[in-house]
Amino acid sequence: MPFPPRIPLGRLLSLLQRRAPRPPAPQRRPLSYSPCSAALSVAATESEDEVVVGGDARLASPRSGGAGGAPPGPLWAREEGALGENEAELGRKASIAARFRLCHELLWQRRWREMRGELAQMVGEQGPESALALCDILSHGFREWHSSSIIWDALANSYARAQMIDDALYVLSKMSSLNIQISVPTYDSLLYSLRKTDMALEIFEKMESCGVSPSDYSHSILIDGLCKQDKIGEALSFFQDARKEGKFKPLEMTFNVLMSAFCNCGFIQNAKSILCLMLKYGLSPNKYTYSTIIHGLCKLGSICEAFDIFQSVTEEGMELDTVTYNSLIHGFHLHGHTRQIPRMIEIMRNQGFEPDLVTYTILIAGHCEGGDVEEGMKIRKDILERGLVLNIVTYSILINALFKKGLFYEVENLLREICSIGLDMDVIAYSILIHGYCKLGEIGKALQVCNVMCSSQRVMPTSLNHASILLGLCKKGFLDVARLYLENVATKYQPTDVVLYNVVINGYAKVGDIGNAVQLYDQIITAGMCPTIVTCNSLLYCYCKIGDLHAAESYFRAIQISDLQPTTVTYTTFMDALSEAGKVHTMLSVFKEMIGKGIKPNAITYSVVVKGLCKQLMFHDARSVLDEMYVQGFNADPIPYNTLIQGFCEARDAKMAFHIYELLVCRGLMPTPVTYNLLINVLCSKGLVIHAEMELESFRKQGVKLRKFAYMTLIKAQCAKGMPYRAIMWVGKLLDAGFEASVEDFSAAINRLCKRQFTKEALMLLPIMLSVGVYPDIKLYYVLGKAIQKSNEFFYLPILQALATKTGL
């Protein structure tokens, strides 16, 4: 059946405006508040049974001839039959007409709910694009029925509630042409369905211009719609203007909607002001009001204030819902108050609320973000034992945490579990899988997931998914495969996504393949895309990488005169190339140019400048750059300090290296493991092994984060300096600190001991090796055998040979 073209809103409203003004609609009773959007619709249902007949003074029987009246069918049936319609179509129309007759009968008997339910069921069964047929039957068969106008209005209302907006507008246009009044509840239903669009405000304004007085509920719907469109300023202005003009009395719902909008945007003080205004109107805040305020405070970080309100409200006897408890638990988790969470769950259970899936998901997320994925998996097991079914959000959190831990086999187990319960993967879950596999180097698995997405036809790969795969391929060095994948994606999915080209160009740049990088750049231009500054930065890096400083400088100047805005990365890349080439004065000139153009340097930029100055032994100037950085407020990163420490270390100036370290700490920065590595290394390289040992022990006692490099640097120095027993002791400390020692680490110590003819002490490391599951290789046996022969300690040879046989060599 052809459906009439959608009637433009302006045309519909102009039809409505031509009607004679009607008297103001009777005032509705106050509506009870419900916190969610769906509750707006529920509130309307509860009151519309009284208001739907507001335009009729009294109800007459369905027809003037009596209670029942003659069936309307034969007249239009004969007319339609003359047009040659088949019997099935006639039967369908007869069925619709019979249902309209039933609606009239129910209306005459004042059975409003049943009448509206019958219409809603009929609209649902007929579906979209059915308004033409229903209006045709209603206008031809029931025109003379006294209550027909109410049925028309209820039909429009039913379409609006069913979100069939085109059909609702068509019914309203027919009502206007028949000069049938449109009730306020029908306007409200249409407003509610369109509240997230600009059309809602147009309908509200035309509603007023037609002489229809919007209800308090109408105003609240429009305020809710504006808030949902993120037009909070307009919503507040509308609320204040309508309130000052006395057009409506705000409902609890109105205040709750505004408070929720302010809280979601982080404007908690504005939300509190709305709460005060609500109290001035004599309205009592309900549990949804307090739930909104508590949620807003938790989101903002005022968790203590949120908990105080919670305690105050519950002590007064108000029962809050699970959503409020979950908001508090999430707030405690988000702001690091994890010890309070078990207490909240206990309070929750004492109030008769059991933790739901949201509660458990928050707990799982907290453990996973803290790195304790094992505890997260235990909670998952508890959830399943309680008979709850996890959703894809919970599974996604667990899978992401497992990938971060490298627990590939556990991911596979969870995927099998998801398949077994028939849970659909969403785009976030697929993206986590693709990104996780790529990060672990399992590019084949990532491609399989991408293929599953494509074949499902339900969730398509995003640009981010393709970028993850391309990044993984480039990282593994499969640039040819990445190029083929890019061309395939450009053909099928995202032909104009320059970000994907940037990934592959950057991959070529990192290996210095300027030819292929430029080819891809040309493809971007040919395809009609615009290169971004990221594209140009990659090409600039490639020129610098291959050492073509002349081409790099030309390209750098070309970027400056183009429409693209050079970034910190642009300048830092070029300055680093100048630093490597020893052109320090040119580098400083570019640095000043960068500052002059208002482009803010970052920690890497300052590190490049400091490194360039240190290479030319301009330590005083390098220190001045650090001081200038501190004065300018760029003091959030220890990297530039590490660079200067490294410069002093390379110059074997341990005193100045430690001076810069103390300066770093004095300025409130946290040294990194690299800092400690550099300091221990410079002491060892100067032969100050005892001093290095004391410093490392001091760092250990401070609980700072150290790396294996610092331990091994000291151990190697001790072996080389003929301090075997101290070296063996520090091997023990290294293992006690939780580091895994490899065969290479043990070989480094044993080689140095053997060179110093400490054969017996070198052999003492073998039991330690075996105790941690590390076995000597052929090279190490050869070194030990040569050392035994050289020291004439042949009685060790049988032991060594037996060990070699036992380990399979």
Residue pairs with C-beta under 8 A, 6 or more apart in sequence:
1 129
1 132
1 133
2 132
3 129
3 131
3 132
3 166
4 132
4 170
6 166
6 169
7 169
7 170
7 173
9 169
9 199
9 202
9 203
11 173
12 169
12 172
12 173
12 176
13 202
13 203
13 206
15 173
15 176
15 177
16 172
16 176
16 182
16 206
16 210
17 206
17 209
17 210
18 176
19 176
19 179
19 181
19 210
20 179
21 210
21 211
22 55
22 181
22 210
22 211
22 212
24 211
24 213
25 51
25 54
25 55
25 183
25 184
25 212
25 213
25 215
26 51
26 54
27 215
28 47
28 50
28 51
28 184
28 215
28 216
28 217
29 47
29 50
30 216
30 251
31 43
31 44
31 46
31 47
31 216
31 217
31 220
31 251
31 253
32 43
32 46
32 252
33 39
33 43
33 251
33 252
33 253
33 256
33 286
33 288
34 40
34 42
34 43
34 253
34 288
35 256
35 260
35 288
35 291
35 292
37 224
37 228
39 253
40 192
40 217
40 220
40 221
40 224
40 253
41 161
41 189
41 192
43 217
43 253
44 185
44 188
44 189
44 192
44 217
47 185
47 217
48 116
48 157
48 185
49 112
49 113
49 116
50 112
51 183
51 184
51 185
52 112
52 116
52 150
52 153
52 154
52 157
52 183
52 185
53 59
53 112
53 150
54 183
54 184
55 149
55 150
55 181
55 183
56 147
56 149
56 150
59 107
59 108
59 110
59 146
59 147
60 108
60 146
60 147
61 67
61 68
61 69
61 108
61 146
62 68
62 69
62 101
62 104
62 105
62 107
62 108
62 145
62 146
62 147
63 69
63 70
63 144
63 145
63 146
64 144
64 146
67 108
68 105
69 145
71 101
72 97
72 100
72 101
72 141
72 142
72 145
73 94
73 97
73 98
73 141
75 140
75 141
76 93
76 97
76 137
76 140
76 141
77 90
77 93
77 94
79 140
80 89
80 90
80 93
81 90
93 133
93 137
96 122
96 126
96 133
96 134
96 137
97 137
97 141
99 118
99 122
100 137
100 138
100 141
100 142
100 151
101 142
102 118
103 115
103 118
103 119
103 151
103 154
104 142
104 145
104 147
104 148
104 151
106 112
106 114
106 115
106 118
107 115
107 147
107 150
107 151
108 147
115 151
115 154
116 154
116 157
116 158
119 151
119 154
119 155
119 158
120 158
120 161
120 162
122 134
122 158
123 130
123 134
123 155
123 158
123 159
123 162
123 164
123 167
124 162
126 133
126 134
127 164
128 164
128 166
128 167
129 166
129 167
130 167
131 159
131 164
131 166
131 167
131 168
131 170
131 171
132 170
134 155
134 171
135 155
135 170
135 171
135 174
138 148
138 151
138 152
138 155
139 174
139 178
142 148
142 151
145 151
149 175
149 180
149 181
152 171
152 174
152 175
152 178
152 180
153 175
153 180
153 181
153 182
153 183
153 186
154 186
155 171
156 168
156 171
156 172
156 175
156 182
156 186
156 190
157 183
157 185
157 186
157 189
159 165
159 167
159 168
159 171
160 168
160 186
160 189
160 190
160 192
160 193
161 189
161 193
163 193
165 190
165 193
165 194
168 189
168 190
168 193
172 182
172 186
172 190
175 181
175 182
176 182
182 212
184 212
184 213
184 214
184 215
184 218
187 203
187 207
187 212
187 214
187 218
188 215
188 217
188 218
188 221
190 203
191 200
191 203
191 204
191 218
191 221
191 222
191 225
192 221
194 200
194 203
194 225
195 221
195 222
195 224
195 225
195 228
196 225
196 228
196 229
197 225
197 229
200 221
200 222
200 225
201 222
201 225
201 226
204 214
204 218
204 222
207 214
207 218
208 214
214 247
214 248
215 248
216 248
216 249
216 250
216 251
216 254
217 251
218 248
219 238
219 239
219 242
219 247
219 248
219 250
219 254
220 250
220 251
220 253
220 254
220 257
222 238
223 235
223 238
223 239
223 254
223 257
223 258
224 253
224 257
226 232
226 234
226 235
226 238
227 235
227 257
227 258
227 260
227 261
232 261
232 262
232 265
232 267
235 258
235 261
236 258
239 250
239 254
239 258
242 248
243 250
249 281
250 278
250 281
250 283
251 283
252 278
252 283
252 285
252 286
252 289
255 274
255 275
255 277
255 278
255 281
255 283
255 289
256 286
256 288
256 289
256 292
258 271
258 274
259 271
259 274
259 275
259 289
259 292
259 293
259 296
260 292
262 268
262 270
262 271
262 274
262 296
263 271
263 292
263 293
263 295
263 296
263 297
263 299
264 296
264 299
266 296
266 299
266 300
268 293
268 296
268 297
268 300
268 302
271 292
271 293
271 296
272 293
275 285
275 289
275 293
278 285
278 289
279 285
287 313
287 318
287 319
287 320
287 321
287 324
290 309
290 310
290 313
290 318
290 320
290 324
291 320
291 321
291 323
291 324
291 327
293 306
293 309
294 306
294 309
294 310
294 324
294 327
294 328
295 323
295 324
295 327
297 303
297 305
297 306
297 309
297 331
298 306
298 327
298 328
298 330
298 331
298 334
299 331
301 334
301 335
303 328
303 331
303 332
303 335
303 337
306 327
306 328
306 331
307 328
307 340
310 320
310 324
310 328
313 320
314 320
314 351
319 351
320 351
321 353
322 348
322 353
322 356
322 358
322 359
325 344
325 347
325 348
325 353
325 359
326 356
326 358
326 359
326 362
328 344
329 341
329 344
329 345
329 359
329 362
329 363
330 362
331 337
332 338
332 340
332 341
332 344
333 341
333 362
333 363
333 365
333 366
338 366
338 370
341 363
341 366
345 355
345 359
348 354
348 355
348 359
349 355
356 388
357 383
357 388
357 389
357 390
357 391
357 394
360 379
360 382
360 383
360 388
360 394
361 391
361 393
361 394
361 397
363 376
363 379
364 376
364 379
364 380
364 394
364 397
364 398
365 376
365 397
367 373
367 375
367 376
367 379
368 376
368 397
368 398
368 400
368 401
369 401
371 404
371 405
373 398
373 401
373 402
373 404
373 405
373 407
376 397
376 398
376 401
377 398
377 410
380 390
380 394
380 398
383 390
383 394
384 390
389 421
390 423
391 423
392 418
392 423
392 424
392 425
392 426
392 428
392 429
393 428
395 414
395 417
395 418
395 423
395 429
396 426
396 428
396 429
396 432
398 414
399 411
399 414
399 415
399 429
399 432
399 433
399 436
400 432
400 436
402 408
402 410
402 411
402 414
402 436
403 411
403 432
403 435
403 436
403 437
403 439
403 440
406 440
408 440
408 442
411 433
411 436
415 433
418 425
424 458
425 459
426 459
427 459
427 462
430 449
430 452
430 453
430 459
430 461
430 465
431 462
431 464
431 465
431 468
433 446
433 449
434 446
434 449
434 450
434 461
434 465
434 468
434 469
435 465
435 468
437 443
437 445
437 446
437 449
437 472
438 446
438 468
438 469
438 471
438 472
438 475
439 472
441 472
441 475
441 476
443 469
443 472
443 473
443 476
443 478
446 468
446 469
446 472
447 469
450 461
450 465
450 466
450 469
453 459
453 460
453 461
453 465
454 460
454 461
460 493
461 493
463 494
463 497
463 499
463 500
466 485
466 489
466 493
466 494
466 497
466 500
467 499
467 500
467 503
469 485
470 482
470 485
470 486
470 500
470 503
470 504
470 507
471 503
473 479
473 481
473 482
473 485
473 507
474 482
474 503
474 504
474 506
474 507
474 510
475 507
477 511
479 504
479 507
479 508
479 511
479 513
479 516
482 503
482 504
482 507
483 504
483 516
483 520
486 500
486 501
486 503
486 504
489 497
489 500
490 497
490 500
490 527
494 500
495 527
496 527
496 528
496 529
498 524
498 529
498 530
498 531
498 532
498 535
499 534
501 520
501 523
501 524
501 529
501 535
502 532
502 534
502 535
502 538
504 520
505 517
505 520
505 521
505 535
505 538
505 539
506 534
506 538
506 541
508 514
508 516
508 517
508 520
508 542
509 517
509 538
509 539
509 541
509 542
509 545
510 541
510 545
512 542
512 545
512 546
513 542
514 539
514 542
514 543
514 546
514 548
517 538
517 539
517 542
518 539
521 531
521 535
521 539
524 530
524 531
524 535
525 531
531 564
532 564
533 559
533 564
533 565
533 566
533 567
533 570
536 555
536 559
536 562
536 564
536 570
537 567
537 569
537 570
537 573
539 555
540 552
540 555
540 556
540 559
540 570
540 573
540 574
541 573
543 549
543 551
543 552
543 555
543 577
544 552
544 573
544 574
544 576
544 577
544 580
549 577
549 578
549 581
549 583
552 574
552 577
553 574
556 570
556 574
559 566
559 570
560 566
566 597
566 599
567 599
568 594
568 599
568 600
568 601
568 602
568 605
571 590
571 591
571 593
571 594
571 599
571 601
571 605
572 601
572 602
572 604
572 605
572 608
574 590
575 587
575 590
575 591
575 594
575 605
575 608
575 609
575 612
576 608
578 584
578 586
578 587
578 590
578 612
579 587
579 608
579 609
579 611
579 612
579 615
582 615
582 616
584 612
584 613
584 615
584 616
584 618
587 608
587 609
587 612
588 609
591 601
591 605
591 609
594 601
594 605
595 601
600 634
601 634
602 634
602 637
603 634
603 636
603 637
603 639
603 640
604 639
606 625
606 626
606 629
606 634
606 639
606 640
607 639
607 640
607 642
607 643
609 622
609 625
610 622
610 625
610 626
610 640
610 643
610 644
610 647
611 643
611 646
611 647
613 619
613 621
613 622
613 625
613 647
614 622
614 643
614 644
614 646
614 647
614 648
614 650
614 651
615 647
617 651
619 644
619 647
619 648
619 651
619 656
622 644
622 647
623 644
623 660
625 640
626 640
626 641
626 644
626 660
626 663
629 635
629 640
630 667
635 667
635 668
635 669
636 669
637 669
638 664
638 669
638 670
638 671
638 672
638 675
641 660
641 661
641 663
641 664
641 669
641 675
642 672
642 674
642 675
642 678
644 660
645 657
645 660
645 661
645 675
645 678
645 679
646 678
648 654
648 656
648 657
648 660
648 682
649 657
649 678
649 679
649 681
649 682
649 685
652 682
652 685
652 686
653 682
654 682
654 683
654 686
654 688
657 678
657 679
657 682
658 679
661 671
661 675
661 679
664 671
664 675
665 671
671 704
672 705
673 705
673 706
673 707
673 709
673 710
676 696
676 699
676 704
676 706
676 707
676 710
677 707
677 709
677 710
677 713
679 695
680 692
680 695
680 696
680 710
680 713
680 714
681 713
683 689
683 691
683 692
683 695
684 692
684 713
684 714
684 716
684 717
687 721
689 714
689 717
689 718
689 721
689 723
692 713
692 714
692 717
693 714
693 718
693 726
693 730
696 706
696 710
696 711
696 714
699 706
699 710
700 706
700 733
700 737
706 737
708 734
708 739
708 741
708 745
711 730
711 733
711 734
711 737
711 739
712 734
712 745
712 748
714 730
715 727
715 730
715 731
715 734
715 748
715 749
716 748
716 749
716 752
718 724
718 726
718 727
718 730
719 727
719 748
719 749
719 752
719 753
719 756
719 758
720 752
720 755
720 756
722 756
722 758
724 753
724 756
724 758
724 761
724 762
725 761
727 749
727 753
728 761
728 764
728 765
728 768
731 741
731 746
731 749
731 765
731 768
732 768
734 741
735 741
735 768
735 772
740 772
741 769
741 772
741 774
742 774
743 769
743 774
743 775
743 776
743 777
743 780
746 765
746 768
746 769
746 774
746 776
746 780
747 777
747 779
747 780
747 783
749 762
749 765
750 762
750 765
750 780
750 783
750 784
751 783
753 759
753 761
753 762
753 765
754 762
754 783
754 784
754 786
754 787
757 787
757 790
757 791
759 784
759 787
759 788
759 790
759 791
759 793
759 796
760 793
760 796
762 784
762 787
763 784
763 796
763 799
763 800
766 776
766 803
769 775
769 776
775 807
776 784
776 803
776 804
776 807
776 809
777 809
778 809
781 800
781 804
781 809
784 800
785 797
785 800
788 794
788 796
788 797
788 800
